[in-house]
Amino acid sequence: MNPFEMVVLIVAIVMITSVMRAKYSHRHRREVESDPAEKVETLRLKDEVKQLKERIHVLERIATDKESTLSRQIEELRDRK
């Protein structure tokens, strides 16, 4: 087998596998999306993630506010001397 035939064979194999992968992936997505119970569960989980992100944001704000308050109080005590 000469080098040209080998390159053509490799390209053909890669093309065939990419077509098969795309076809399987499309079919798998369609099966998951068609299940109404999965859609409901996905929406519930997305909502839960959104609520958790909001809680984390509030906790981060509280944590940083406490640090700045503590720093400010320490500076006020230093200024008293």
C-alpha positions in Angstrom: 0.0 0.0 0.0 1.5 3.3 -1.0 1.4 6.4 1.2 -1.4 8.1 -0.8 -3.7 5.1 -0.4 -3.0 5.0 3.4 -3.9 8.7 3.7 -7.1 8.2 1.8 -8.0 5.2 4.0 -7.3 7.2 7.2 -9.4 10.1 6.0 -12.3 7.7 5.1 -12.2 6.0 8.5 -12.2 9.4 10.3 -15.1 10.6 8.2 -17.2 7.4 8.8 -16.6 7.5 12.5 -17.5 11.2 12.8 -20.7 10.6 10.9 -21.6 7.6 13.1 -20.8 9.6 16.2 -23.0 12.5 15.1 -25.9 10.2 14.2 -25.7 8.3 17.6 -25.4 11.6 19.5 -28.4 13.1 17.8 -30.5 10.0 18.4 -29.5 9.8 22.1 -30.4 13.5 22.6 -33.8 13.0 20.9 -34.6 10.1 23.2 -33.7 12.1 26.4 -35.6 15.2 25.2 -38.7 13.2 24.3 -39.2 11.9 27.9 -41.6 14.4 29.7 -40.5 13.1 33.1 -36.9 14.0 32.3 -37.9 17.5 31.2 -39.7 18.1 34.5 -36.7 16.8 36.5 -34.3 18.9 34.4 -36.4 22.0 35.0 -36.6 21.3 38.7 -32.9 20.8 39.0 -32.2 24.0 37.1 -34.4 25.9 39.4 -32.7 24.3 42.4 -29.3 25.3 41.0 -30.5 28.8 40.5 -31.7 29.1 44.1 -28.4 27.6 45.4 -26.4 30.2 43.4 -28.5 33.0 44.9 -27.8 31.6 48.4 -24.1 31.4 47.7 -24.2 35.0 46.5 -25.9 36.1 49.7 -23.4 34.1 51.9 -20.4 35.6 50.0 -21.8 39.1 50.5 -22.3 38.4 54.3 -18.8 37.0 54.6 -17.2 39.9 52.9 -19.3 42.5 54.8 -18.2 40.9 58.1 -14.6 41.1 57.1 -14.8 44.7 56.2 -16.7 45.5 59.3 -14.1 43.8 61.5 -11.3 45.6 59.7 -13.1 48.9 60.1 -13.6 48.2 63.9 -9.9 47.3 64.3 -8.9 50.6 62.5 -11.2 52.6 64.8 -9.6 51.0 67.8 -6.1 51.9 66.5 -7.2 55.5 65.9 -8.4 55.8 69.5 -4.8 55.6 70.9 
